[in-house]
Amino acid sequence: MGESRTESRGGKSRALLEVSFSGEAGSGFGPTLEFYTVISREFQKADLAMWYGKETTKEEDADGTSTEYIHCPFGLFPRALLPSSTPSSSLLLHFRLLGRLLAQSLSDSRLFDLPLSPVFLHFLSSPSPFPCVSTSAHLSLLHQLDPHLFTSLHNLSLTPEEDFLHLETSFTLPGEESFELLQGGSRKQVTKHNVKQFIQLVSFWLLSGGVSAQFHALRSGFSQLLDPSLLCIFGPAELDELFCGCGSSQSSQKNWSPTAIAQAIKPDHGYSHDSPQIKWLVSQLNSFDREQQRNFVQFVTGSPRLPVGGFSALSPPLTVARKSSAEDSELPSAMTCLNYLKTVVCFINFRTTVVLSSKILMLYLIALFFVLAAYYIRKFYDDVNKYPKGPTPLPLAGNLLTFPKDAYSRLHEVLSELSDKYGPVYTIFLPRPYVIITDFHLIKEALATKGDDFVGRSGLFPDRINMLDSTNGGVLISMEDCLHHLDSLYAKSDQIDMRWPIQLFVGNVINQTLFGYHYPYDKCERFVQFVEAFNNQIACIRDSKLILLAQQYPWIRYIPYIGWKAVRRLEGTSRPMMKHVEEDVQQSLKSYDPNSEPECFIHAYQKMIDKGVAEEINNQQMKMVAIDFFVAGMETTSTTLRWAMLFMADNQQAQDKVRKEIHEVFGTDRQPNFKERANMPYTNATIQEIQRLCNLVAQNVIHRTTKDTSVGKYFIPNDTLIMAHLSHVLWHSPVYKDPKKFMPERFLMEDGVTPNMTAVEQCIPFSIGKRICAGEGLARLELFIGLVSILQRYKIEPLPGKKVDTEPIFSAILIPKQQKLKLTKLI
């Protein structure tokens, strides 16, 4: 409120109150009515504790704060005070101010939009400061104030004597256990013999003893301007209209009849009573419901209620005028100080009622949109504040629009850059919130120490699981086939692309473990088709940010084209792989014998199905697990071995040291065995450095919190997606000096034999904790046998005159660029 002023009208206590609002032009009748409307709403705030009843409604204010307002369906009446308490000065001040404002509004012929109870108005119209009424009168008034309480008390009076023992009702005000109706009332039980006394005390304290101080304060405020005894000539209904204007009674609705409205309107600036636009307006106003009536009257006059007499009593009269220049797209405006409605939308060159109806509907829709948008934005940022601080997201899109353009192609690097700015734990919105953990010790705390809190799976599309274990024998057989194939390729050329020999070696290990067979190197077209289908799926994931949107908004899948790009295309790339695995499962089951030991994973799984171990273990789930094991187990290990070939070609000194150790342990003709791994410290260190530097899994498997928890000093809510950024540890941990340099020695102590356990501990390509990669053992076995077997037989070098390209291609994993290497056979 900006300012108020009074104009003398003869007596020192008689003054006209006028109000103006800060930032708004004009003062007088309209703004003053709006002031009374606003102040009447303030008096209804629940935290003032002025009114009887506990029912409230919540409303959001303009500044976004939520406020509770008292809601009493039978009108407002003062809340009873405890018999032993003294009324607070602030409470009495509020009632004194209310009395002063009621008198001011009555004196100035203003309206006060306060839904007062008929009982309140009954006491206000009494000639005495506070009337003493009989018990029967009290009960009659109680029926008007709270019919539900009256009915309960009446039923209590009719209760048989033996039932009172079960009621356990004490002499306290119903709903207020701390309000004793008499001294020691909480310990005194209501019985058939004293129930009449109980009812009398309830009505007395609600309607007399507990509210007398408030009524005295209200009358005191009223008497500062007017004599309260003047009100006794009016009844409660009349006082309601004097103070608050026309309400929702049947008589008040007569003011909204077509005749009453038409007679009250003063057409101006080109309109007459015969104008079709004015007739249409009268028809529309007559069709309004109660809420629409209040909104229209407040829009035009500043108060949601009409004065006594309805539209015809408005002063100045309701004037409807045409705007001088406008189009149908403009909206009505009003000058509340003059009750002046200026219209364009439906009154200038208006041909049909459709235009106005559509504009009103559009206005409502726009308002609804902005209300919902404001609510969503506020709730969105309230939710953002629950998570560890990170880059500020935008509603709906999160951080997708604020990231660099190339962020999606190097997301692992972007996450590390953000860690430098926001610390080891922060949140990004893609647009779903992900909490990123980049510090090794905090990752260990989350996934290992508090593993149960972070064990949940993401449940998002697409969500995959990891690998399976195998036996040493299957790996050795597949490696022997691989070496024979390399020999045949070497016989044709010493320049060899190592991708397919390695890919088929690892694929055959998984195939033998899952399905009990492997591919010959000269008949592997079907295997190549599967790998190409998988690469096609990876390309789909790499090329579409819409997948991230689909994780937050699953309904995107139903939008034409966008849904195909985000979800359905990726589902389509999965079908060839699923068909491939289904064929392998069916072929494997042909050799299944329930009475024999399982020969492969599918046989073992089928045996569990036959035993009915669990409902979740079924044929469909067997196929899903098989494809997950096959894809994850094949691609990660084969890609790591491909990186190993490049790093060895690019680091001849390290290659020579590994080969020397191989020949010392296995010689040149003995087949490598995983059992000898403990005797090969430099080889082990080299494999760890290969895994660290290739940093294969740019983003770790997503975890989900199962309850409210914390990591370090950071609180993390339940059901939050967690990404332990292993890539950051492998490339940015202070344990690893010169992290982009290939240096196996970092994993050994100065003696070159003893493992450097600090470095080893933080080399976590398989993750840690309860969801560590299930196939870690198999992967380590394949990496060791694969690298050792190849280096035992071949020297690997770059092509003459060329350098090895170790720049990765970002995908779901970091894959090396396909390139040929020069091989020299040593044995």
SVG drawing of the C-alpha trace seen along z (x, -y; Angstrom):
<svg xmlns="http://www.w3.org/2000/svg" viewBox="-36 -21 100 109">
<polyline fill="none" stroke="black" stroke-width="0.4" points="0.0,0.0 1.4,-3.3 -0.4,-6.0 -3.8,-6.9 -5.4,-10.2 -8.5,-11.5 -10.8,-14.4 -12.6,-16.2 -16.3,-15.9 -17.3,-18.1 -16.3,-16.2 -12.8,-15.3 -13.6,-11.6 -15.4,-11.6 -13.1,-11.4 -13.2,-9.9 -10.6,-7.2 -9.0,-7.1 -6.2,-4.7 -3.6,-4.6 -1.2,-1.7 2.5,-2.0 3.4,-1.8 -0.2,-2.4 -1.8,-5.5 -5.0,-6.9 -6.8,-6.8 -10.3,-7.2 -13.3,-4.9 -11.9,-2.0 -8.5,-1.6 -10.2,-2.1 -12.6,0.7 -9.7,2.9 -8.0,1.9 -11.0,3.1 -11.0,6.4 -7.3,7.0 -7.5,6.1 -10.6,8.3 -8.5,11.2 -5.7,10.4 -8.1,10.7 -8.9,14.3 -5.3,15.5 -5.2,18.6 -2.1,17.6 -3.9,14.6 -5.9,17.2 -8.9,14.8 -11.7,17.1 -13.5,20.3 -12.9,23.5 -9.8,25.4 -10.6,25.9 -8.2,24.0 -7.4,23.5 -3.9,22.9 -3.3,20.2 -0.1,19.2 0.7,15.5 2.2,13.3 5.7,13.8 5.3,17.5 4.8,18.1 2.0,20.3 -0.6,18.9 -3.3,20.6 -6.7,18.9 -9.5,19.9 -12.4,21.5 -15.7,21.6 -18.7,22.7 -21.1,21.0 -19.3,17.7 -16.6,16.2 -17.0,15.9 -14.4,15.2 -12.4,18.1 -13.1,18.8 -10.3,18.0 -9.4,20.3 -11.2,19.4 -7.9,19.0 -6.1,17.0 -5.8,13.3 -6.4,12.1 -3.2,11.1 -2.8,7.4 -2.3,8.2 -5.5,10.2 -7.5,7.4 -5.7,4.9 -6.8,6.9 -10.5,6.9 -10.3,3.2 -8.9,2.5 -11.6,4.6 -14.3,2.6 -12.7,-0.7 -12.6,0.5 -16.2,1.7 -17.3,-1.7 -15.1,-3.4 -16.5,-1.3 -20.1,-1.9 -19.4,-5.7 -17.9,-5.9 -20.4,-3.5 -17.6,-1.1 -17.8,2.7 -15.9,5.1 -15.7,8.6 -15.6,10.5 -17.9,13.6 -19.2,12.9 -21.4,15.4 -25.1,14.5 -24.3,15.1 -21.5,12.5 -23.9,10.0 -26.6,10.9 -24.3,9.9 -23.1,6.8 -26.7,5.6 -27.5,6.1 -28.1,2.8 -25.9,3.9 -22.1,4.1 -22.4,7.9 -25.8,9.5 -26.6,12.0 -28.8,14.6 -30.6,17.6 -29.4,21.2 -32.0,22.0 -31.0,18.9 -27.4,20.0 -28.3,23.4 -30.3,21.7 -27.3,19.6 -24.9,22.6 -27.0,24.3 -26.4,21.4 -22.7,21.2 -21.8,24.9 -24.7,27.3 -22.3,30.3 -21.4,29.5 -25.0,28.8 -26.1,32.2 -23.3,34.0 -24.3,32.3 -28.0,33.1 -27.2,36.8 -25.0,36.8 -28.0,35.7 -30.0,38.6 -27.3,41.2 -28.4,44.0 -26.7,43.9 -24.8,47.2 -23.1,45.9 -21.4,42.9 -18.8,45.3 -17.6,46.1 -17.5,42.5 -14.9,41.2 -15.9,37.6 -14.5,35.1 -15.5,31.5 -13.3,29.9 -14.3,28.0 -14.9,30.5 -11.8,30.6 -9.8,28.6 -8.5,30.9 -6.6,28.1 -9.7,26.0 -11.3,27.0 -14.9,25.9 -14.5,25.8 -11.6,26.2 -10.3,29.8 -12.6,30.4 -10.1,32.7 -10.5,35.2 -14.2,34.9 -16.2,37.3 -19.5,36.5 -22.4,38.7 -26.1,38.9 -26.5,36.8 -24.3,33.9 -24.6,33.9 -27.0,30.9 -24.4,29.0 -21.7,30.0 -23.8,28.7 -24.6,25.4 -20.9,24.9 -19.9,25.6 -22.4,23.1 -21.6,20.5 -17.8,20.5 -18.2,20.6 -20.8,17.9 -20.3,15.7 -17.6,16.2 -14.8,17.1 -15.6,14.2 -16.7,11.3 -13.2,9.6 -13.1,9.8 -16.5,8.2 -15.7,5.5 -12.5,4.7 -14.5,4.7 -17.1,2.3 -14.4,0.1 -12.9,-0.3 -16.3,-0.8 -17.1,-3.5 -14.1,-5.6 -16.2,-6.6 -19.8,-5.6 -22.1,-4.8 -22.5,-1.0 -26.0,-1.3 -27.1,-2.6 -26.7,1.0 -29.5,2.3 -32.1,1.1 -30.8,3.6 -31.1,7.4 -28.1,9.7 -29.0,10.1 -29.3,6.3 -26.0,5.7 -24.4,8.2 -25.5,6.3 -24.5,2.9 -21.0,4.1 -20.4,6.6 -22.8,5.7 -24.9,8.2 -24.1,11.7 -25.2,15.0 -28.7,15.1 -31.7,15.5 -32.6,11.9 -29.1,10.8 -29.3,13.0 -32.2,10.8 -29.6,8.1 -28.1,10.3 -31.4,10.6 -31.3,9.3 -33.7,6.5 -31.7,5.3 -28.4,5.4 -29.8,3.6 -31.3,0.9 -28.1,0.3 -25.7,0.1 -24.9,-3.3 -23.8,-2.8 -21.3,-5.4 -19.0,-6.2 -21.1,-4.7 -23.1,-2.2 -26.8,-2.4 -29.2,-0.1 -30.2,1.3 -26.7,2.1 -26.4,5.9 -23.1,5.8 -24.8,4.4 -27.6,7.0 -25.0,9.7 -23.1,8.5 -26.3,8.5 -26.9,12.1 -23.4,13.2 -23.5,11.5 -26.8,13.2 -25.3,16.6 -22.3,16.2 -21.9,18.4 -21.1,17.1 -17.3,17.1 -17.6,15.4 -19.9,12.8 -17.3,11.9 -14.5,11.8 -16.4,9.5 -17.5,7.1 -14.0,6.9 -12.5,6.3 -14.9,3.3 -15.3,1.9 -12.4,3.1 -14.7,5.0 -16.0,8.5 -19.4,7.6 -22.1,5.2 -23.5,2.6 -27.0,2.9 -29.3,2.5 -27.0,4.2 -25.8,2.7 -28.3,-0.2 -26.7,-1.3 -23.2,-1.7 -22.0,-5.3 -20.9,-6.3 -23.1,-4.0 -21.6,-1.1 -20.5,-2.6 -19.7,-0.5 -17.7,-2.3 -16.1,-1.4 -12.3,-1.8 -11.5,-4.3 -9.0,-2.2 -8.5,1.5 -8.9,4.9 -10.6,8.1 -7.3,9.3 -7.3,6.7 -8.8,7.4 -11.2,5.3 -9.9,2.8 -11.5,1.0 -11.2,-2.2 -12.4,-1.0 -12.6,-4.5 -15.4,-5.3 -16.9,-1.8 -15.9,-2.2 -15.6,0.8 -13.8,0.1 -14.2,3.0 -13.0,4.1 -12.8,7.8 -16.4,8.4 -17.9,4.9 -16.2,3.3 -17.2,4.8 -18.3,7.9 -20.2,10.3 -20.6,13.4 -20.3,14.4 -17.7,17.0 -14.9,14.3 -15.5,13.2 -16.0,16.8 -12.7,17.8 -10.9,14.8 -12.2,15.4 -11.2,19.0 -7.8,18.0 -7.4,15.6 -8.2,18.3 -5.9,20.7 -3.1,18.2 -3.6,17.4 -3.8,21.1 -0.6,21.7 1.3,19.0 0.0,20.2 1.0,23.8 4.3,22.7 5.1,20.5 4.2,23.4 6.3,25.9 9.3,23.6 9.1,22.9 8.7,26.6 11.5,27.5 14.0,25.2 12.8,26.3 13.7,29.9 17.0,28.7 18.0,27.4 17.6,30.9 20.7,32.1 24.4,31.3 25.1,28.0 26.1,28.2 25.5,26.1 22.1,24.4 19.6,26.3 16.8,25.0 13.2,26.2 12.3,29.1 15.7,29.2 18.0,29.4 21.6,28.7 21.3,30.1 21.0,26.6 23.7,25.0 26.4,27.6 29.0,27.0 27.9,28.2 30.4,31.0 29.6,32.1 27.7,35.2 30.6,36.5 33.0,36.0 30.7,36.2 33.4,37.9 35.7,34.9 32.9,32.4 32.1,34.1 35.7,33.9 35.8,30.1 32.6,29.6 34.3,31.4 37.0,28.8 34.4,26.1 31.8,27.7 33.8,30.1 33.9,33.9 30.1,34.4 27.7,32.3 24.5,32.7 23.7,32.4 20.3,32.5 20.1,34.5 17.2,33.4 16.8,36.1 19.1,35.3 22.3,37.3 24.6,36.9 28.2,37.2 30.9,38.5 34.5,38.0 36.7,38.6 37.9,42.1 37.4,42.1 33.9,40.8 33.1,43.4 34.4,46.1 32.3,44.7 29.2,44.7 29.5,48.0 31.4,50.1 31.0,48.7 27.4,47.6 26.7,50.1 23.1,50.9 22.2,47.2 23.4,47.1 22.6,50.6 19.5,49.7 19.5,50.0 18.6,47.0 15.5,48.7 15.9,46.3 15.9,46.9 18.2,48.4 19.5,50.2 22.0,53.1 23.7,55.5 27.3,56.8 29.2,60.0 29.5,63.7 32.3,65.8 33.9,68.7 36.7,71.2 40.4,71.1 40.0,74.0 37.5,72.2 39.7,69.2 42.8,71.2 41.0,73.1 39.7,69.9 43.1,68.3 44.7,71.2 42.2,70.8 43.0,67.0 46.7,67.6 46.2,70.1 44.1,67.4 46.8,64.8 49.3,67.2 47.2,67.6 46.8,63.8 50.5,63.3 51.3,65.7 49.5,63.3 50.7,60.0 52.6,58.7 50.2,55.7 47.2,56.8 44.1,55.1 43.8,56.8 40.1,56.0 38.4,59.1 40.9,61.7 40.6,60.2 36.8,59.7 36.2,63.3 38.6,64.6 36.6,62.9 33.3,63.6 34.1,67.3 34.9,67.4 31.5,65.9 29.8,68.0 31.3,71.2 30.3,70.2 26.8,69.2 25.8,71.6 28.4,74.4 29.9,73.8 32.2,71.4 32.7,70.1 35.5,71.3 37.5,68.3 36.7,69.1 33.0,69.4 32.1,66.5 29.8,64.4 26.9,64.8 29.0,63.5 30.1,60.5 26.5,59.6 25.8,59.6 28.7,57.3 27.7,55.0 24.1,54.9 25.5,54.0 27.7,51.3 24.7,49.9 22.9,49.7 25.9,47.9 25.9,45.4 22.2,44.7 23.0,44.1 25.9,41.8 24.0,39.7 20.8,38.9 20.4,36.6 16.7,37.4 17.4,40.6 18.2,38.5 14.9,36.7 13.0,40.0 14.4,41.1 12.8,38.1 9.7,37.9 8.7,41.5 5.7,40.1 8.1,38.8 8.1,42.2 4.5,41.6 5.4,38.3 5.8,38.9 9.5,38.9 10.8,37.6 9.6,40.8 11.2,42.9 14.5,40.9 14.5,41.1 13.3,44.7 11.8,46.7 14.9,46.6 17.0,47.9 14.5,50.7 14.6,51.5 18.4,52.0 17.9,54.5 15.7,56.8 18.4,58.5 20.5,59.1 17.6,60.5 16.7,62.8 20.4,64.0 20.4,64.9 17.0,66.6 18.3,68.8 21.4,69.7 19.3,70.4 17.1,72.8 20.0,74.5 21.8,74.9 18.6,76.4 18.5,79.2 21.5,80.8 20.1,80.1 19.9,83.2 18.2,82.5 19.9,85.6 23.4,84.5 25.7,81.8 25.1,78.5 27.5,77.9 26.9,74.2 25.1,71.3 21.8,72.0 21.7,75.5 22.3,74.4 19.6,71.7 17.1,74.2 17.8,76.5 16.9,73.7 13.7,73.1 12.8,76.8 13.3,76.6 11.0,73.6 13.6,71.6 11.8,68.3 9.1,66.8 11.5,64.3 13.6,67.1 11.8,68.0 12.5,68.5 12.1,64.9 14.4,63.7 16.9,66.3 17.1,64.7 17.4,61.2 20.2,62.3 22.0,64.1 22.0,61.1 23.2,58.8 26.0,61.1 27.0,61.6 27.1,57.9 28.7,56.6 31.2,59.4 32.3,59.4 32.6,55.7 34.4,54.4 37.1,57.1 37.7,57.2 38.0,53.3 40.4,53.4 42.6,55.9 42.4,53.8 43.7,50.8 46.4,53.1 47.7,53.8 47.9,50.1 49.6,49.2 52.2,52.0 52.9,50.8 53.3,47.3 55.5,48.3 58.2,50.6 60.2,50.5 57.3,51.6 56.4,54.3 60.0,55.7 59.9,55.8 56.6,57.7 57.9,60.1 61.1,60.7 59.0,61.6 56.8,63.9 59.7,65.8 61.3,66.1 58.1,67.7 56.7,69.6 59.6,69.8 58.8,69.5 56.7,72.7 54.8,73.3 51.2,72.3 50.5,69.3 48.6,70.2 46.7,67.8 48.1,69.5 51.6,68.0 50.2,64.5 51.6,63.9 55.1,64.4 54.8,61.7 54.6,58.3 55.5,56.1 53.0,57.8 50.3,57.3 51.3,53.7 51.2,53.3 47.6,54.7 46.5,52.4 48.1,49.4 46.3,50.4 43.0,50.5 43.7,47.2 44.8,45.4 42.2,46.7 39.6,45.7 37.1,47.8 33.8,47.1 33.5,43.3 30.4,43.4 30.0,46.0 26.8,48.1 24.1,45.9 23.2,46.6 20.1,45.4 19.8,44.6 17.4,46.8 16.9,44.2 18.0,40.8 21.7,41.0 24.9,38.9 28.4,39.1 31.0,37.1 29.3,33.8 26.8,34.1 23.1,35.1 21.6,37.2 17.8,37.9 16.2,41.3 15.6,42.5 18.4,40.4 20.5,41.6 24.2,41.8 27.1,41.9 30.4,42.9 32.8,41.2 35.5,43.9 36.9,42.2 37.8,39.2 39.6,41.3 41.6,43.2 42.7,40.0 42.7,37.3 43.5,38.9 46.6,37.3 47.9,40.8 48.7,41.0 51.4,38.5 51.4,37.6 48.1,39.6 48.1,39.4 51.5,41.0 51.8,44.8 53.8,45.8 53.3,49.4 55.9,48.6 53.4,46.5 51.8,49.7 55.1,51.1 57.3,50.0 60.9,49.0 62.0,52.6 60.0,53.3 58.3,56.3 56.1,55.2 52.7,53.8 52.1,50.1 48.9,50.8 47.8,47.1 47.8,47.0 46.4,50.5 43.5,49.7 42.4,46.7 42.6,48.6 38.9,49.5 37.8,50.2 35.4,52.8 33.9,50.5 33.7,51.4 31.0,52.4 28.0,54.6 27.4,53.9 31.0,54.6 31.2,56.1 30.0,59.7 32.5,60.8 35.6,59.3 37.3,62.6 36.6,63.7 37.8,60.3 41.1,60.4 41.6,64.0 40.9,63.0 43.1,59.9 46.0,61.8 45.9,64.9 45.2,62.7 48.0,60.2 50.6,62.8 49.8,65.3 50.1,62.7 53.3,61.0 54.9,64.4 54.6,65.1 54.6,61.7 56.3,58.3 53.8,55.5 54.9,52.2 53.3,49.2 53.3,49.4 56.5,48.0 56.5,44.2 53.2,43.9 52.3,43.2 49.8,45.1 46.6,43.1 45.4,43.4 42.7,40.7 39.5,42.5 36.1,42.4 33.4,41.6 30.5,44.0 28.9,45.9 32.6,46.9 35.8,45.3 36.8,47.3 40.1,47.1 40.2,46.1 40.5,49.1 44.0,49.3 46.5,51.8 49.7,52.7 52.9,54.4 53.5,57.9 56.7,59.8 56.6,63.5 59.2,64.4 58.6,68.2"/>
</svg>
